[in-house]
């Protein structure tokens, strides 16, 4: 038996797993040293620094209940013995654990390749997660491994999206004298050359013997779309560090993607507008130029994804922009001051990038024309206001030689005079006046993250075509396995409907608490779907590519999603609940959402997840699957929820027992203390190993406010219990005096309240934000 709290603290001090080196780029890319230095990240604070509350390991002395209620004086300070739990040796091995202990000693060596992919290949070689791809520029790094030559050739006669991978000989181990075994990669577009590298990495991961090499390194495939890419949210508190953006670009390249967007409402620099992205960690112009140049080395087009109507609350909160405010979220259409600002925004967003595309947003601009607009310009139909604004912004783009695209939802919701998502997906037609006033040189983006039925996507695609527009289609990544079901339906419809352009989005609503790396399985799934004409994805190929490119065990990453899908009976094709979020943030004293899971054994569920993920993040497993180290985060969440989910019921049972003092004291000394330690460990890991290793530090205060709230409430809970038990609640051992009676007995009226099921009949299948989860009082914003 071991000390689970020490195990957790050890986990929090592990090195960050994902390989995102800060080394300078090669001069071959044409990037100056000054720009390369932008990759440097700040110093991360770890250990016991930044602890603003009483340290949990000195919370209470090692005395029994009888000792504390009978002794006149307390002994010298001695910390409690930590709770015992199963150690790593006693854990079950992950059912989807490694098939072997190491990979075959083989390294792909790019010997022949066109100059235009040289810089990109060198970057892939430098950062390959399994160190099994090299170029002739760094072959001296190969030790004790067989070199497998790879020759690349661009063939303009090929169909767009096609790539052929062929071995020079049928048998790798039977090569005639004077010849050598070579893998030939023939492609037309640059992105397919890197797609071939990624798939070869997947083959090497799954290779069990050299005799398989020639057979496994022979395939051909063709992209089903003209463009395939990702859009990463950098506006919900968390702005990706440049280093993380480069990691994502390399990953997208190895998957064969060729477009890339950073969703930036206000998180990019606009000259002469210091309050645009103020204290938000916005990207500088130099950083965006650097990202664009880096992406181009892989054949990836980066274009802006901004907002020019709604979702602008972050800037509209400042007095500087009071004159262009319609509502708290929507900019003032029709105002010349507004269009002067939008011109500056569009210039700033597009200037650092080579692409002439620009995504100007305009989704969910609910209330447009209904705030200050009505006071200034009078009462006009919102559709009229929206279309006039769209025409004006489209002209600003056109005057600059830019090709704009917009999210399409407002067209349908305004036509239906209903701002709900349901009206977007169910409204089938637009009024004639709206059709006639639509700008012609515009791309519409149909976004849908929710449907798991192919026909739903096909209907909406056709509705966009009926308007005279060939839509781009954007899917979304959220919790697995729902992402798989929704993405499968979306991409089947896009292939069947011959859509030309698709991309997949990630969103960090309500504080961006999730690890962005949890989207990687979704990225890989999207790519595999987009490179096969078959209706279904080859799951063996998917697993191998995720392992070979990203370094993760796909089954383990999917399993981790169980923290939000606790019951096998839950419909995994419905939009998933965020159970782990609202149990974690639910006030520990009230536990007012706990009736949602009454009569369910969630403690056993989360304990099982924690045990599984501990095996999935063991040293042996991580040596083969380096990305699995990131699963320490959901493992710590599961550890914490194992303790927290039943806390309210335990408190009430103890409070109403025949011996409440003794029972509550034991809870304070055991369960509550263990929970405080677990929350502290989770907070530090989230801060140091997730946030500060992935994002810029700005915005972290939103998540830390939440941890601070729970830590404070747990400290108060423990102090109140000790006071109720007529034990001094001062938890500092050096000042602890046992047996001192308070002036009046502390009461615990919170535990007298009978809880009600807030969302009747729904059980666990709810999605709530932090403000709703934390307290029944309407006192918080959502971040």
N, C-alpha and C positions, 0 to 999 in steps of 0.2 A: 504494500500500500504506500502511496506517495502523497505529497502535499499538492493538491490541485491548484492552490493559489500560486505556489512557487512555479508550478508548471506553466501557468498562464503568464506570469511575469517573465519567465524565460522566453516564452513565445514572443512577447512584445519587444524583446531586444534582438530578435533575429534580423539579419540583413534583409533589405528589400529584395524581392525575388526577381521582378521583371528587369531584364537587362536593358537599361537605357543609358548608355555610356555618354559622358560629357566630353569625350575626346573631339578634337577639332576635325572638321571635314577635310577631305583631301583637296589640295590646290587644283586638282583636275576639274572640280566643280566650279571653279571660278569665284569662290566665296572668300573674301578677305579674312584674315585672322581676327580682325575686330568684330566681324559678324559672327564668326564661329564661337567667339567667347560668350555669345548670348545663350549658349547651351548651359552655362554654369548655373547651378542651383544654389540656393541659400543653405546655410548651416541648419541642420535639423536639431531641435532640442529634444532630448530623450531623458530617460531615467526618472528621477524624482523631482525634476524641476517643474515649475508652474503648478505646484500643488497648492490650491487655495483653501483647502479644508483640512480638518483634523486628519492626519494620516491614519488609514484604516488599520494598520498593523499595531498602532498604539492606542486603539480605541477604548479598550476595557481591560482591566487586570484579570489575571487567571485566578479567579475566586469563584466558588460555588455560590448558588443563591443563598444557602444557609449562612455561609461566611459573611456575605455582604449585608445580611439583615440582622446579624447577631454581634459581630465584632465591633468594638467601640472605635477601633482605628484600623486603617488599611495598611497592609504591608507595603514594602517598597515596590517600585514599578516593575512588573513582569508582564510581558505581552501574552495574550491568549495563545494557546496552541491552535494552529490553523486546522480547519476541517479536513478530514481525510477523504480521499477519493481514489478511484482507480487510476493508477499511473499508466504511462505509455505502454509498458510491457504487458499490462493486462487487457489492453484494448483489442477489440477484434480487428483483424485486417480488413481494409476496405474491400468489399466484394468486387469492385472494379479496379483492383490494384494492378500494379505493373505485371506484365507478362514475362518480363526478364529483368535482370538487375542492371544491364548496361546495353548500349547499342553496339552494333558491329563496328569495328575500327575501319570505317570507310569515310573518305572525304571527297566530295565533288569539287573538282578544280576547273574553273572556267579558263580554258587555254586560249580560245579563239572567240572574239566577239567584236562587233562594230564599236567604234569609238563613242557613239552617242549613248550607249548603255554602260560604259566603263565605270563612270562615277557611281551609278546606282548599284552595280554589281559589287564594287568595293565596299559600299556601305552595308550591303547585305552580308558580305563576308565578315566584316568587322563585328557585326552584331548578331550573327546567327546563334540562336539560343542553344543549339547542340554543338556548335563549332564544327559543323560538318560541311561547310561550303567555303571555298577559298577562290581567289583569283591569282593570276600569275604575279600580281604585285605583292601578295602576302603569303606565298606558298612556303616561305621559310618557317612559318608558324606550325606547319604540320609535323607531328611527331608520332611515330609508331602507328601509322594508319595508311591503308592502301589509298592511293590517289586514283580517282576515277575521272578521266578527262571529259570535259563538256565543251562542245563547239556550238556557238550561236550564229545563225544566219538569218538576216532579214530578207524576205521574199515579197516584193510588192505585188506579185501576181496572185498571191493567196487571197482568199475571201477575208473581208474584215472580221476580226475576232478569232480567226483560225490559228491554231498552233499544233505542230507535229513534233513529237519526241520519239526518236528511233535510236536503237543501239546499232553500232557498226557491225556487230557479229551476233549470231544467234545464241552463242554460249560465252559467257564472260570468262570462264575458266579454260576454254579451249581455243586459244588464239594462235594462228599460224606464226611461225618464226618470221621476224621482220615486220610484223603488223602490231597494232595496238588497239585495245578496246576503247571506243569513244562513244559518248552519247551525243547525238546531233539534235539540236533544237532549232526548228524552222518556224518563223513567225512573221507577221506583217506589222502589227501594232506593238509598240514598246511594252505596254501593260501585259501582253500575253507572254513576252519573254520572261518577265518576272513571275508571272503565274506558273510557268513551267518550272522555275526554280523552287517555288513553294511546294508544288506537287512532288518534285523529286525529293525534297526534304521529308515529305510524308512517306514516300516509298522507303527511304533509308531508315526511318523510324520503325517501320513494320517489317524490315528485312531480317530473316532468320538465318540465311546462309548465302554466301556469294554466288552459288549456283542459280539463285532466283533473280539475280540482278538484271540480266538482259531481258528476261520475260517481263519483269515488273517495270522496266524503263522503256516501255513501248506503248504509246497511246496517241490519240489525237482528240481534240475537242475544239469547240467553237462557242464563243460568247453569244448568248441569245439576245443581247441588247447592245445598242450602240454605246450607251454609257451605263456604268454601274458604279455606285459610290456610297459614301457615308456622309452624314451630317452629325456633328458632335456639338452638344449643347455647352456653350461656355458663358451662359448668362444667368444661370440659377446658382448664384454664390460662387461656384467653383469654376475658375478659369484654368484650363490645362496649362501646365508649364510647357515651354517650347520643347523641352526634352521629351515630354510625353507626346506632344504632337508629332515629333519626328518618329517616335516609336510606332505610333498609329499609322503614319504614312508608310513605313517599312512593312508593317503587317498588311495594310491594304494592298501594297504592291505585290506581295507574295500571294495574295488571294486573287489578283488579276483585276483589281478595281482601277478606274481611271478618272473619277471625280472625287472631290473632297471639299466639304464645307465646314466652317466653324460658325455656329450660330451665335452671333454677337449683337445683342440688342444695344448695349452701350459699352461693351468691353473691347473697344478698339479706339485708337487715338484720333481725335478730330482736332486739327490745329486751331488754336485760339479759342478752344472751348474746354477750359480746365475742369468744368463740372460734368463733362460728358465722360462717364465712367469713373467719376471721382472716388478714389479709395476702393476701386473694384478690381485692380490687377489687370487693367486693359492691355491688350497687345499694342506694342509700339509699331510705327511704320516700318522700322528696321526689322523687327521680328517677323512681320508679315511678309516682307520681301524675302527674308531668309527662308521661311517656310515654303514660299512659292518656288524659289529656286531649287530647294531640296526636293520638293514634290516632282518638279519637271524632270529630274534625273531618273524617275521611275515611270515617266509617261502619264503622270497624274495631273489633272487640271484642277487648280484651286480657284474657287470663285466665292465672292462675298455672300453671306446670308444674314441680312439685317432686317430692321423694321422701319417702316415709314408711315405708320398710322397707329396701330394698337401695340400693346405690350411695351409701352415706353414709360411705364411708371417710375422706373429707376432714375430717369433724367427729369421727369415732370415733377418730382418731389422737391426739386431745388428752386429757390426763388429766381435764379437766373432764367429759368424756362417757364415762369408763370404766364408770360404773355402768349405762349403757344400751347397752352393747356385747354383742351376741351373738357375731358373728364380726368380722373386720376390716372387713367391708363392710356387714353387716346389723345393724340396730338390734334391741334385745332386746324381742321381742313378749311380751305378758303382764305386763309390768312397769308399775306405776302411774307410776313416774318417767318411763318412756318416753312414756306418754300425756299426762302433764303437759307434756313437751317438745313433743310433736306438736301439742298445742293451741296452744302459743305459736308454733310454726312456721306452722300454718295461719292463725292470726290475723294474723301478720306478712305472710304472702304475699298474703292476700286484702284486707286493710284498705285499701291504696292504690288498689285497682281497683274500678270500678263493677260489673263482671261478677259474676254469682253462680255461674259455672262455676269448677271448680278441678280440675286434673289432679294426682292424688296419686301417680302413678308406680307403684311396686311391681313393676317388671319385674326380671328376672334376679336375684332375691333368693336365689341359690343358697346352700344351707347353712342356711336359716332353721330355727331350732329345734334346730340340731345343734352349737352352740358352748356358750356359757355358759348358754343356755336349758336345755340338758339337765342341766347340773349343778344348776341352781336348781329347775326344775319337773319334772324327770324325762324319761324317754324317751317322746315322743309323735310320732305321724305328722306329717310336715311339712305335709301338706295340711290337717290339723286345726289346726295352729298358724297357718298362713297365713289360713285362712278366719276364724278367731276374731279375728285381728288386723284383717283387712279389715272385718269387721262393726263392730269398735270404732272404727276410723278413719272409716268411713262415717257412724256415729252422730255423731261429733264434727262432721263437715261438716253433717249434717242439722240438728243443734241450732243451727247458725249460719246456716241458710237457704241453704246452698251445695249445688250439684249436682256431685258428684264423678264423675270418670272415672279408669279405671286401664288400664294396658297389660295385655293379656289373656294374655300368654305363660305366666305362672306357673300359671294354671289348667290348661293343657294339659300342661305339663312335669311338674307334680306328679302329675297323673293318670297319666302314663306312667312316673313314677319315673325320669325321664331328663332331665337339664338341658340337653341339646343343642338347638340351633336346629331340627335335623331333627325332634326329637320334638314341638316346637311346631307345625310345619307339617304333620306327618303324623298326629298324634293326632287322632282324629275325634270322640271322645265323652268325657264326664266321668262318673265314678261318680255314682249317684243321690244319695248323701249330700252330695256337693259341690254338685249342682244345687239341692238343697233348702235348703242353707245359704248360698246366694248372696244378698247384699242385693238387694232389688228396685229401689231408687232409685239405680241405678248405671249409668254408661255404660262399655262395654268398648271399648277401642281396639285394633283388630287392626293390628299393624305388620308390614310386609313390604317389605324393600328389595332382595330378592334374586331373585325369580322373574321370568321373562320370558314365562311362559305364562299366558294369560288364565284357563284352567280352574283353575289352582292357586289363584288369588285367589277365583274364584267358589265353589269348594269351601269355603274357609275362611270366607267371608262367610256361607254357608248354615249352617255349623257354629255360628257365633255366634247366628244366628237360632234354631237348634234349641234353644239354651240359654234362649231367651226374651229375647234382647237384640238391639236394632238397632245394629249396630256402627258406630263411627267407623272410618275406614280411613286409616292413615298410611303414606305412601310415603317414600322417602329419596333424597337427592341425594348421589352420590359422583362418581366419575370419568366423564366423557363418553367415548364414547357409550353406555356401559352404562346410565347414568341414563335416557337416552332410551328404551332398550329396556324397562327395568323399569317406568318410569313409564307408557309406552304400554300395556303389558299391565295394569297396575294400574287405570288410569283407564278403559280399555275395559271391564274387569270391573265397575268401580263403576257405570258408566253402564248397562251391560246388567243389572246386579243391582239397579238403582234405589237405590243407597246415597245417604243424605241428606247426610252430612258427611264431608269429606276434608280432610287437610292434609298437607304435605310437610315432612320433617325434614332438618336438617343436623347432622352430628356431627363433633366434633373430636378423636376418640380419639387417644391417644398423643402428646400435646403440642400439638395444634391448630396444626400447622405450615403448613397450607394457607391460602390467601387466601380469606376468606369470600365475596369477590366472584365467585369461580369458580363459586358456586352460582347466580348470576343467570340463566345460560341455562336451568338446570333450573326455576327459578321461572317464567320466561316460558313454557317448554314446558308446565308444569303448567296455567298459566292459560289458554293457548290451547286445551288439551284440554278444560278445564272449561267453556268458553264456546262449544262447538260440539256439536251433536247428532250430527255425522258421526263415524264411527269413527276417522278419521285427522285429523291436524293439517295445516293449510295452511302449508307451510314458507315460502312467500313472506311470508305474514302474520307468521309467527314471526320471520323475519329482520328485517322492517321494524319490528316492535314492539320487538325487542331494540335495534335501532339508534336508534329514535326515543325510547324511554323511558330506556334505560340508557346509550346512547351507544357501544355496542360492535358490532364486526363478528362476527356469530355464527360464521361459518366459521372465523375466526381463533381464536376461543375454543375451538371444538371441536378445531381442529388442535393447540392447545397441549396437549391431553390425550395426545398421542403420546409425551410424556416418560415415560408409564407403560405405553404399549402400543407397544413398539418394532417389533413384527413385524406385517406385514399379515395373516399367516396366523393370528394369535391370534383366538380366538373373542370377538367384541365383545359377545356376549349372555351371557357368563359374568362372574361378579363379577371386576372388574379387579384385577390385581396392583398393587403400589406400587413398581415397579422404580426410579423415580428416587429414592425415599426410601432404599432399602437400598443402592443404589450410592453415594449421597452420603455416608451415615453409615458405611459399611463401612470398617473400619480400613485406612488406606492402606498400611501395612506388610504386613499379613497378606493383605488382599484375599481372605478365605477364602470369600466368596460368588461370586467371579469365575468358578469352574467352571460356574456355572449358565448362563453365556452364552459358553462356549468355542466357538470357530469361528463366532461371530457378529460382524459388523462394526458394533458399537455406536458406535464413534467417528464413522463416517460418518453414522450415523443421527442422533446428537445434533448433529453439525455442521450437518446439513440443517435440523433444527428451529431451531437458533439463528439460522441465516441467514434462514429464513422469518419468525421472530418479530421479528428486527431490522427487517425491512421492515414488518411489521404494527405496529411501534411507532415508525416513522419520524415525523418532524415533519409531513410531508404527510398521512399516514394518520391520525394522532392529531388533526389539525385537524378532520377529519370524524367520526372515531370516538374521542372523548375517553377512553372507558373502556379503549380498547386500550392506553393507557399502562400499565395494571396488568399487561399481558403482558410487561413488562420482567422481572418476577419469574421466570416459567418460562423466559424467554430466558436469564437469568443462570444458572439451574439447568442448562439445556442446555449453555451454554458451559463450565460447571464439569465436567459429566459427560463432555463431549468429551475433556477432558484426563484425567480420573480413571479412566474405565472400563477403560482398558488399562494403567494404571500398573503393577500387579503383574507382568503379563507382561513389560513392558519392563524392569523391575528384575531379574527372574530371568534374562532373556536376556542382559542386560549383565553380571550377576554370573557367569554361566557362560561368558562369551565368552573369546576368547584374550587380550583386553586389558581385564580387568574394571575396572581403575583408571580408564582413560580413558573407557570407556563409561559407568560409573556417575557419574563426574564430570560428563560432559556432560548426563546426566539430571538431576543435582542442580542444575546451573546453568541448565538449560532447563526441562524438563517440571515438575520439582518446584517450582521457583520460580514458574513461571507458574500452577501449581495453587494455590500459596499466595496469590498475588495474586487469583486468581479467587474463591477461597473467602472472602477478606477482603471483596471487593466484594459478593458475594452476601450475606454476613452483614450488612454495613452497610445494604444495600438492604432486606433483610428486616426489620431492626430499625427503620429510620427511615421507610420508605415503605410498608411493609405493617403491621407491628405497631403502632407508635406513632401511625400515622395512622388506625387502625381500632379498636384495642382499648385498654383501660386498660393501664397499664404492668405491673401485677401479672401474674405468670405468665410473663413474657418470659424470666425467668432459666432456665426449663426448656429453651427453645430455644437460648438463648445458651450454656448448659452444653454442648450438643451441638456448636455451632460451635467453642466453646473446645476441646473434645476433639479435633476434627479439626485445628484450627490448631496445637495443641500437638504432635500426632503428626506432622504434616507438618514442623514445625520440627525435631523429634527425628530424623525420617527424614533430613532434609538434613544435620544435624550428624553423624549416624552414618555416612552415606555419605562425607562429607569426611574423617572420622577413618579410615575403612577405606582411603581413598585416600592416607592418611598426609599429609593436609593439615589444618592447625589448623581445628577446627570452630567456633571463635569467629567468629561471622558479623558482628560489628561492624567495619566497615571501618577505623575509627580505631585499632582495636587488633589488626588482622589482621597476622599474620606468616607469610609463606609458607615452606614447606620444613621446618618444625619437626616432627621425628618424635615420635610419642607413645611412651610407655614400652614399650608392647606394641601390636602390630597389633590394631586393632578388628576384630571378627568380625561377620558378619551372618547368624547362624544362622536367622533368620526366613526367609531366602531359600533355605535348604537344604530346607525342609519341602515335600514334595510335597502339593499341595492335592487335596482330594477333593470330589466333588459331594455337597453335604449333602442336597439334596432330589432324589434320583435320579429321572431321567426326566421331571421337571417343567419343567426349563429356567427360563425367566423368570417363569412364571406362579405366583409365590408372593407371599404377603402376610406381611410380618414387621414387628415393631415395632423401635424404636430399640435396645433392650437386646439383641435377637437379632442385629440388623444390625451393631452396632458391634464386638462382641468375642465370641470363643468362650467366654470366661469368664462364669460366672454371678455377676456382680458389680454389676449395675445394676438399678435400678427403671425403670419405663416412664414415669413422669411422669403 
